[in-house]
């Protein structure tokens, strides 16, 4: 009887310790900022976009993509789309 009570108490304590240590973490929302530059994306287009967008908005970006866009008269622009943490409003 004594060992059964000890087992139940130790099981309850382990359950409370393991359950209490877990916290729910909400996914942080990411915001998108866009911009464009003349010319085509090069091999390091993502790095160029990150540098350009950081200089323009003074934000730190997590990632950027570079996409070529054909404009009128066969002119090219590269379109930068960068992700950053949203600032609280």
Secondary structure, 3 states (H helix, E strand, C coil): CHHHHHHHHHHHHHHHHHHHCCCCCCCCCEEEEEEEEECCCCCCHHHHHHHHHHHHHCCCCCEEEEEEEECHHHCEEEEEEEEEECCCC
